[in-house]
């Protein structure tokens, strides 16, 4: 079988071609990209069947259908995508055998579709041959027709009496030949309302001897259901006999359904089934026309999903499509039958609320929509929580024009997005002013490069082992002539959206490399410089080529350049990402994964990335001292980095407690405002020249010997505890609440923690829950009442170093308990830290009853 694919989308053509490999191994598939190429090969290598895209670069498939040289030579199957539905229907009427709506499912079923089409084509061809030889051999004609399973053939007299009924007729209509022959055709398959017209047509064909043109008919089956067929007729006259009528029916029910689907897709979104942009605009105009007479309010709600792009890029477009469909179902469920939900494209939806009585009703519905979307979605075994930004405009308050209402709702939605998402906002005239300001910023941003308004600041990275500067990160600032210094957060998202991030990113790369070379010429001992890459830079253009060009122009050693990319950037297309990263490392530059922990990394994929550093996102560092979840994520990233022989870098370090905790956990490098804010080039060079290290690093992990932390929110009791234990040679630290205690634990080497159970902000057991995760190598003693002890003991595992001291403690009891705790620590938890805790025995709880 020779199959010709005429398709200008190479990926589609190859996907179709691959589908024939297993299903039709003997098929020979050839691919053409244009009509001209297709026509050029017809004479030398005619195909058995052609699959042709509706729209090609040099013309339409309609031209192939209407070309006399090609007509009837072989069957043509039209392939179409959504958006060309009306033309596809026209192509069918022009003579295409069938059409296929492009989709992954259609590509997978392509061999079966082609085989079915060829069968139908061959059957039609056999029928034409049989029709030509009808007069020569009627018996042969009947035998051929009887063997055709997909074409119903019936012979009947002028009065409608059935004389011939083939196998396909039995399958189509449900009557066996024995049941049908002798009965009237009108009673068998013609609906009652059509019988009079059908009878007149029989008489007309018999009188004139000419068959009516082929036509579509909706006929009856035995069970009462309907079947749509394409009917052709023939009149046979034999000398001395009454004319005989013959009907040939082809089942086109499925084709009619597909045509209806094409017409449906012309007005509906293919993915979600919601109204599309065209249908929404039509309904909006109708609603406005009615509202002008009724005096009712019309509301337009524009909705955009928050962070959808990150999810779509990280988890794949298939996952994103399923999420969009789930969102569409929820939106459709919320509104009334008289309202319209449409998808405008991407993750943007719009709702039309017709006949609204009060504006407050719109706000209530908007709240309900956001609440409904916030319920977790369960997709492919993952639980995804979505939020959305929603903008609202109202007729007649905001405009009487449909397009303006949509634009105003878009402006309001943008304001909701700026407020952090997950909220709705009504349109207000002043929003137009802000929109104009955004446009002004965009215009100024386009000129900022050529006007030299950008500059780079440099924030040092410090090695925790030595306290020395190990490198820096180049951070862009915009020196706006009127607004002053504009922070990256205020213009980088706009640069990403407009595509300006690519030339800006190129400038940053060149300027950072130029500056390092200038420092080297001045004798400044520079370790390396890190430059952030944008998603657009990474995925478009020739990034490795750009890096080679910049390094060649500046003469910078590649090992002094580090490129930082975010976690979500590298998870979209694994194979392509690895190829680009390997090409970059081959140049000699270092690679770093920024904001790690915030995306959806697959560790299996991560292990294949040729990276040197993992940067822990600042959101985990902010609460690393007090929040066990943040600490667990951060320490897990450090451990994973070390197992993969990578360096772990913490960004956003702002307190000494954070620094000390990270140092205890083995973090390699840090950067943040605790050490230094981003500095202009001259100030950074001066800092490096001093080469004094950072004194705050040496303050971490002070003290040696036995260190005890006492946490109690009553000053008198705290003093009593300190006096009672002061003579035992401990180094004693005190804290008046749990959070102060957590800060001290992060900064100091503490072996035993003594805490009151009844504290104001959080209880002692809640405090120790955090300590157990954040500082597992500690012995914890809580002062509690008998009832609290019993209640808390039931829920705790005594294999953990945790014990109770009753409120009725004496100095002797207290001193003995603390001594036991230190001995237990020194027996079970003393370095090396890797010593296991397999069923250690807890320090015995002491109480006044002993």
N, C-alpha and C positions, 0 to 999 in steps of 0.2 A: 504494500500500500504506500503510495506516495502522497505525503501531506505537505502542503505549502502554507506557511504562516506568514501573513503580511502584517507586520506590527513594528512601529517605530520605537516603542518602549522596550529596550533591550532586556530589561529584567523580566517584563511580562512574557516576552517571546521565549526566553530561556526557561522560565517556569513552566510554560505550556509544553515546550519541547521535552523537558525532563519528565513530564507526566506520562509520556508515551513509552519511556524506556522499559519499565517493568510490564506495563499492561499490554503494549503492542510491540514486542521486541523486533518484529519483522518490518515495522513501519520505517520508511525513510522520510525524515523530516528536513525540510529546507526552510530558511528564513529570509524574507525580504523586508526591507525597511520602508520602501516607497512604492507607489503605483508604477512608476517607470521601471523600476527593477523587476517588479512582478510581471509586467507585460513583456519585458525583454526575454524572459525565460519560458514563456508559454509555448512557443513553437518548438524549441529544442528539447524541452523537458516538461511535457504537459502533466499536471498533477491529477490525482484521483479525487482530491477534495481540497478546498481552500478555506482557511480561517483568516478572515480579513478584518482589521480594525476599522471602525466606522470613519474615523478622522485620521488622515495621514498627512505628512508634511506637504505633499504635492497634490493633494486632492482628496476627494471623498470616495468611499467604497461605492457610492451610488454610480459613479462613473464606470466602474468595473461591471456593475449590473446592467447598465444600459449600452455597453459596447457590443455591436453586432457580432464581432469576431469571437467574442467570448460567450455569447448567450447560448445556454444549453449545453456547453461543452462538459461541464462538471459542476457539482454543487458548491455553492458559496455559503458559508456560515458567517454571519456578522457578529463581531465582538464589540461591545460598547460598555462604557462606564457611566455612572450617574451623571446627569447634566446634559446628556445627548439623547434623552428618551424620545422626544418627538421625531428626531431624525432617524432613530432606530426603527420606529414604527413605520416611517416613510420607506426605509430600506426594505422592510419586510413586504410592504405592498408593492415595491418595485421588482420583487422576484427572488429575494434571498430565501434560501431553504429554511433557515432558522437563525436565531440570534442567541447570544450568550452574554449575560451581564457579568462583567469581570469581577471575580472575587476569588479568594483562596479556595473556597469550596468548588467553584466552577472550574478552576485550573486542575484541581485534584480529580474531578470527574470528566476531564476533557476526553480521554480515550473512549469512554462509554458514549459520550455525546457524539463523537465523530463516527463511531461504529453505527450508532442508531441512525445518524443522518445519512450515511452511505447506504444503509439498508433501505431507508425510505426512498432515497434517490434511485437506487437500483430497482426498487419495486415500481416506482413511477415509470421508469424507463421500460421495464418489462410490460407494464400495462399499455404504454403507447405502442409497443411492438405488437402486443396481442390485438390491440384495436385495429391496426393496419391489416392484420391477417384474419380478421373476423369473418369475412366473406369466404375465405378459403377453407377454414376449418373451425367450425363452431364448437365441436367437441374439444378440440385442442384449446380453444379460447376459454371454455368453461373450466377445463382442468387446471389451466394456469391460474385463473382467478380463484379457484377453490383453494389453491396452495398459498395464496397471499394472506398472511395473518394480520396485516395492518391496514388493509383496505376492504371496506365492506362493499360487496357487489350484489346488487339485487336486480332481478328482471321482473317486469309486471306488465299487465295489459293496460289498455286505455282506461278501463274502468277501475284500475288499481289492484286487480287480483294478482297476488304474488305468484310467479312461476319459477323464479330462481333465487336462491338464498345461500351465499357461500359461508365458509367457516368464520371469516371475520365478522360477517353480519350477525352470526350467532353470538360472538364475543361482544360486539358493540351493543346489541339491543336486547340480548337475553333470551331470544326465542330460537329454538332449534329449527333446522330446515323443515322437519316434519310438521312443527307447529305453525310455521309461517306460510309455507306454500299452500295456496288455496284460500287464504284469508286476504282481506283487503288491506293494502299498505297504509291507507289513511287511518284505519283503526289501530294499526300496530304501532307506528312511530310518529305520526303527525299529531301535534297538540291540537286540541279541539278548536281553538280559535283560528287555526291556520288551515283547517281542512277544506273550506270552501275555496280559498285562493289556490291551494295545491291542486284541487280537482280541476279548476279552470286552466291551470298551467299544463296538466296532463293532456287535456283536450286540445289546447293550442299547439303543443308539440306534435301531437298525432296528426292534426289537420295540416300543419305547415311542413312537417317532416324535418324541422330544424330544432335542435336542442337549445334550451336556454343557456346563457353563459354560466360558468361556475359561480356558485354563490355560497355564502355561509348560512347554515341552518341550525337551529336549536331543536333537536328531536328528542323523542321520549324513549326511555328504556322500559323494559318490562316491569321493573320495580318502582316506576314512577319518577325516577331521577332523570336529569337532562344530560345530553351529550351534545357538544358543539362540533359540527363537522363541516368540512369543505366539500360541497356536492357538485359533481359533474354529471351530465346527462347525455344520453345517446338515443337516437331513434333508428330502429332497424325496420326496413320494409322488405317483405318477401312477396314475390308475385302471387296474387290471389289470396293473400292473407292480410289480416288486420295488422296495423303497425305494432311493434313491440317497443316498449320503453325500458331503458336500462339506467340505473343510477349507481354511481361510484362515490363512496363517502370516505373521507380521511379524517380521523379524529384530531381536531385542533383545540381540544379543551385546554390542554396545558399551555398551548401557545396563547390562547385568549387570556388565560390567567396571567401569563407573563406580560402581555401587552397592557393589561390593566395595572400590573405592578409598575411598568415603565411610566404610565401616566400618573400613578400614585407618587413615584419617586420624583416626578417633575415638581411636586409641591411639598414633598416631605424629606426630612433628613434620613439618609440611608442607614446610618448607624443607630440612631435612637428611635426612629419612627415619629419624631415630633415634626411639627410644621417647620418648613424651611424659611429662608429670608423672604422669598417671593410671596408665599402664602401668608406670612405674618403681615407684610406690608398691605396686602389686599384686605385682610381682616381688620387691620388698624384703620384703613380708610373707610371701610364700611361702618365701623364702630364710631368714628368721628362724625360721619354723616348722620347717623342715628342720634348721637349725643347732642348735636346742634339743634335737633327738633325736640328732644325729650328733656334737655336741661340737666342730664346726668353727667357725672364725672367719668372720665376715662383715665386709667393709670397704666403707665409703661414702667416695668421693672426690669432693669438690666442687671444680670448676675454673672459674676466671674469667679471661678473657683480659685482659692488661695493655694499657692505652692503646687499647683497641678503639674507645672512643667518639670519640677524636680522629680515628682513621682513618675511621670511619664518617661523621662530620660533614664531614671534609675531602674525601674521595674519593667520597662518595655512598653511599646505602643499597644500590644495586645491587652496587657493589664490596664493601660490607660483607657482603651476603648470600653472595656467591661465596666470600669469605674464610671465613665461618662454615661453609659446606658443605665447604670444603677441610679445615678443622680437624676437622669431624665424621668425615670419611673417615679421617684419620690416627688419631683416637681409636679408631674401630671396628677399625682394622687392628691396633692394639696389644693389645687384650684377647682373651681366649679366647671360644670360641663360647658357653660357659656363662655368661659375664658379660654385663652390660647397660650400654650407654651411652645416656644420655638427655639431651635438651636441655630445660632448665627454662624457658628464655626468654632473649631478648637474647643476651649472650655468655657465659651461664652454663650449664655442662654438669655432669652428675653421672654417676659410674660406680659400678656395683654389682659387687663381686667376691664371688661365692659360693664356699663351700668353700675358704677359705684355710687353709693349714697353719700358717704362721708369720707374725708381724707383719713380720719383715724382708722377706718376699716382697712385701708391699705397698709398702714403701719402694723396693725395686728397681724395681717397676713404675712408681711415681710418677716416679723418676729417668728411666726410659725414656720416659715420656710427655712430660716437659719437654724431653728431648733431641730427641724426634721433632718436637715443635712448633717447636723453635728452628731447624730446617732451613728456609731461605728458601722462601716461597711465591711462585710466579710467576703473577700474575693481571693480565690486561689490559695486558701489557707492562711491568708494574711488579714489582719484587722486594720483597716485604714479609717482614720478620723478626718473628715473633711470640714473645712469652713469655707465661707464664701463672702465676697464683698458685693453689696447690692445697692444700686442707685435707682431712685424713683423720680419720675416726672409726671405731672398731672395736667389733663385738659379740663377746663380752659385756662387754669392759672398760669401754667408755664409756657404754653404755646397752643395754637390751633392747627399747627402743621405736623403731620406724622413724622417726617424726617427730623424736624427740630425736636420733637418730643424724645425720639431715640437718642439724639445727640445730647440733650440735656440730661437724660438718664445716665448716659455714659460719663458725663462730667461728674454727676453725683456719685456714681460708682467709683470713679477714680479717687474721690475724696474719702470714701469709705475704705478704699485700699490703703490710702496714706495713713489712716488712723489705726492701721495694724491688721485690718481684715476682720472677718467674723461679725461685721455690723452692717446696718443699712443707713443710707443717708438720703433725705429728700433734696431735690434740686433747689438751689437758691441763686438769685442773679449774681451775687458776689462770686459764685464759683466760676462764672465766665471770666471774671477778672483774674482769678488764680490760674485758670487754663491759659489765658493770654500770657501770664507771667511765665508759665512753663514753656510756652512756645518761644518766648523771648530768651529764656535760658538755653533752649535748644539751639536757637539761632546763634547766640553768643558762643555756645559750645563748639559749633561748627567752625567759628573763626578763631577760637582760642589757640589752636595749634599754630596756625600761620602767624598769629600775633605774639607768640612766645609767652603765653600767660600761664603755662604749666611749669611747675617745679617739683623736684623730688626731695623728700625728707627721708632720713635713715634712722631706723630704730635698731639699737644693738641687740644681739642675741648673746647670751652669756653661758659659758660652760660651768655646770654646777660643781664639777670636781675641782676645778682650778680657780674659779671666780673670774677668769679672764674672758674678754670679748672674743667670741668665736665666729662672728660674722654680723651681718646686718640685713634688714629687709628694707627694700626701696618702696616708699609709699608716696603716691602722687598727691599734690595739692594744686588747686586752681586759684591763681591770684587774679581774681576778677577786678577790672579797673574801677567798678562802682560798688560791688558788694563786698570787696575785700577777699579774705581767704575763704574759699568754699570747700567744705569737707567732702571727701569722696562719697559718703553716703548720700549727698545731695545732688551729685551729678553722674556717678557711675551707673546707677540703674537706667537713667535716661540715655547714657551713652550706649549701654547694652541694647536698649530697645531700638535705638535709631541706627545701630551698626557702626557708630563713631568709635566704639571701643576698639575696633581693629587698628585704625591709624593711631589712636591714643596709646594703645598697648605697644605698638611698634616704636613710638617715640620713647616710652618708658624704658623699653629694653635697650635702645641705643644710648639714651642718656645715662642709664645706670652703668653700662659698660664703659662709656666715655669717662664718667666720673672716677671709676675705680682705676682706670689707666692714669688719670690725672693725679690721683692720690699716690699711685706708685712712683710717678715721676717726681713728686715732692718728697718721697721717702717715708710716706705714711704706711705703717705695716698693716695692710688690709688682708683679712682672712678670706672672706668671700662676700658676695652680695646676692640676695634672693629677690627675684622679680615675680610678681603674680601674673598668671595667665588668665585670660577670660575664656569662657566657653566658646565664643565665636572664633577667637584666635586659634584655639586648639582644634576645632572641627573644620575650619574653612582655610583655604589657602595652603601654602607649603611652609608650615612652621619650622621644620628642620632646615629648610633652605634659608629662611629668614635669619635663624640663629647663626648659621654659617656665615651669611653675608655680614651680620653685625659684628661677629667676632673677627672676621677678616678686616673690616673697616677700622675697628678700634684697636686691634692687636692684642686683645685681652686673652689671657690663658683660659681655656674652657673650664678648667677645674675651679676657677674663681667665680663662676656663674652658677647659680642655683635657680631652677624654675619651679614655682609653686603652682599647683593646680588643685582645685577643690575635689572632694570625694565624689560629688554628684556628676562632675564633668567627665570623669574617667569610667563611669559605670554604664554609659549609654550603649556604646558599640565596642564590645570587649576586644575583638580581633583588630579593629582599626586602631584603637587606643594603644594596644600593646605594640603594634607596628610603629606608630609614631614615637612612642616612648623609647623603644629600642634604638630607633634612628637617632634620637637626641642623646642617649647615653653613649652611642658610638662616637658622637662628636666629642664627648668628654665632659659635658655639663652634668650637674647633679640635679636630681628630681626630688621634689618633696610633695607629700599629700597633705593639703591644708584643710582646716576645719574638720578633722577626722572625728567620726562618731556621730555626726549630724545627718548623714545620708543613709543609703541602703546598700552598703557594700556587701558583696559576697566574698568571704574570706578565701574561697577557692580561687576567685578571680584575682584578689589582692595579691596572692602569693606569686602570681605571674608578672606583676608589674615591676619593672626594674627601678625601684625607688630607693632613695637613701635615707629619707626622714619621714616620720609621721608627726604631724602637728596636732596636738589635742586642742579641740575647739574651746574658746574662752568661756562658753556657756557652762562647761563642766568645771573649769577652774574656779569660777566665781563662787561656787558653794562647796568646793572640795573639802573644806575643813569641817563643815557642819552637816552636809547632806550625804548619807551613805550611798544613795544611788549615783550621784555625780562622782563620788570618790571611787566607787566600784568600776564605773565606766573608764575613768581616767587611769586607774591602776591596771585595769585589764589591757588598755591600749599600750601602756608602758611595757607590760610583760609580753604582749604579743609582738611589739616592735623588737624587743630584745631577742625573742625566739627566732625572729626572722632576720636577725643581725642588722637591724635598722636602729637609728637614733630616734629617741622620743623627745619632742620639743613641746613645751607648754607655752601657750600664748595667753596674754591677758593677765599676767601675775601682778597683783596689786598690793598684797600684804605679806609681811614676813611669815605669818602662819602658813599661808599658801606655799610660799617658797620652801619653808622647812619641811612641810609634809611631802612635797614633791621630791625633795632631796632624799628623804627617808625611803621613798618608794622607788628610788633609782632612776628618776627622770634625768636625762642627759643635759638638756639645755632649756633655758627659759627666756622669755622676753615679756616686757610689760612695763607699766608706769612705775612699779616699785623700783626698777633699775633705771629706766630712762624713758622719757617721752620721745617721739620721733623728732630728730634734730635736723636742721639745715646742714648742708654738706660741710661747711666750715666748722661748725660746732662739733659735728661727729668726728671730724679729723682731729680736732683738739682733744676730744675724749680718748681716742685711740692712742694719741701721742703720749698722754699721761700714763697710760698702761698701769694704772694703780689697782686695778681689780675693783671689786665691789665689797665694801666692808660688811654690808648686811648679810652676805653669804656666810661669813665666819660666825655670825651670831646664832646661827642655827645649831641645834643639838648641843647646847651648853651643858656643862655639869657632868659629873660622873658619879659612880657609886649608887647607893640606893636612893631613888627619888620617889616621893609620895605626893600625889595630888589629892587635896581635900576639897570637895565641892559641897557647899552648904549656904543657904540664903539667909541664915540667922547669924549676925555678926558675933553675938555672945557665944553661941555654940561653936562657931568656927574657931574662936579664940581658945575655948576650952579644949577642943580636939587638938589644936596646935600645941598647947601647953602640955597636954598629956603625953604627946609623942615626941616632944622637942628634945628630950634627953636621950633618945635611942640612936642618935647619929644619922638620922635620915636627912636628906635634903628635901624640905617640905615646901610645896607650892600650894597656894590657895586660890579659890575662885568662888565668887558669890552667886553664880548661876551656871547652868549647864553650858551655855554658849561660850561664856568666858573659859570654862573648863576645856571645851573642845579646841579653842584657840591655843591654850597652853599645851595641850596634848600634841598638837601639830608642831609646835615650836620646840618642845623639850623631849628628852628621853625619860619617860615615866614608866615605872614597872608596876606600881600598885595605885589604884584609884579608889578612894573612899568617898561615897556620896550619900546624901540624905535622900530618902524616898519621897518625902513630901516637900517638893519645891514648887515655886509659884508658876513658872512658865511651862516647864515640862517636868514630869515625875522622874525620880531616880531610875526606875526601870526603863522608861523611854530614853533617858540619857544613855544608859548602858547599852540599849539596843543599838544606838549609833556608835558607841565606843567599840562594841563587839565587831562591827563591820570595818570601822575606820582604823582601829588600833587593836587588832586581834591578839597581839603579843603583850597583853596587859592582864593583871589580876584585878578583878572588880569586886568591891565589898560595898554592900548597901546597908544603911541603917534604916530598919523598918519595924513596924509593929508586928505582933504575932499573926494577926489576921492577914495582913498584907503579905507576910512571909509565906503563909500557907497558900494563899491565892496565887502568888507569883511563882512559887516553887512548882506548882502543878503544870505550869506552861513552859518550864525551862528544862533544858538538858543539863544534868549535873556534870556531864563530861566537859563542859566549858568551865574556865576558871572564874567562877562566880559564887559568892557566898554572902551570908546574912549576918548582921549584927543587930540584936534586938535593941530597942530604944532604951532599955534599962541597963545599958552597958556601964561597966566600971572601968577605971583607968587600967587596972590589971587585965581585965577581959579584953579591952581595946588593944592594949600593947601586945598581948598574946596573939590576937587575931591578925594584926598587921605583921608581926614577926612570922607567923605561919604563912601568910600570903607571900612575903618576900622569899622565904625558903622554897615555897612551891614554884615561884617564878624561876628561881635559880636552878631548881632541879629539872623543870620541864620546858622552860621557854628561853633560857639563856642562849646566846649565840652559839653555834650558827643558827640563823633564823629559820633555816629549812628543817630544823628538828620537828618531828611529827608530834601531833597531839592525839595519839591513838589511846583513847580512854584514860586520860590522866585523872588522878584522884583530886577532887576539889579540897581546898582548905576547909577544915571542919567548921560548921557554923557554931558560934558560941552564943550562949544566952545565960541569963541569970539563974536558971534552974540547975546548971551543972555544978 
